[in-house]
C-alpha cells in the first residue's frame, strides 16, 4: 500500500473532514493522476488516493476568459498547474486546470463561503512559475444561471491561490 493512500473517504470523497479532498488517484506502479481513473495511464490498478491539498503546485500556463458561460464570473482567469509530488515521485506530471481565486474586501478568498455574487474583489494575479495552493470553493459558478437543473450536478470544487 502507498504512503499517500487514504481509506477514510466516503462515497463523495469527503471523508471525515468538513472540507472535501482534492482527490487524485495513485496506482500500483506509483503513478498519480488527476482526475482519478479506475486504471492508470500504464494499465496499473488503482491502489489509493492522494489529497492534492497537501501539495503545492506551480503555474504552467494561464489565460483570462472575457466571454464566459452563463453563471461564470467575468473575467475568469484559469490556470494549468503542475503539482510538486516530491523527490521520490518518478511518474508523469500531475496537472489540473482550475480558476484562480479572488480576494475579498478583507484580503481573503471569495468563493470559500459560496457567495461570489458580489464579486467582492479582484482575482489574484498569477504568472508562469508562480507557486499556488488549492483552496475549496462552495460554488465555482452560479447554479441557477445555466440551462441545467441546479440539483443535477455539483457546483463546488477547488480554485488556486498564490502562495506568498
Secondary structure, 3 states (H helix, E strand, C coil): CCCCCCCCCCCCCCCCCCCCCCEEEEECCCCEECCCCCECCCCCEEEEEEEHHHCCEEEEEEEEECCCCCCCCCCEEEEEEEECCCCCCCCCCEEEEEEECEECCCCCEECCCCCCCCCCCCECCCCCCCEEEEEEECCCCCHHHCCCCHHHCCCCEEEEEECC
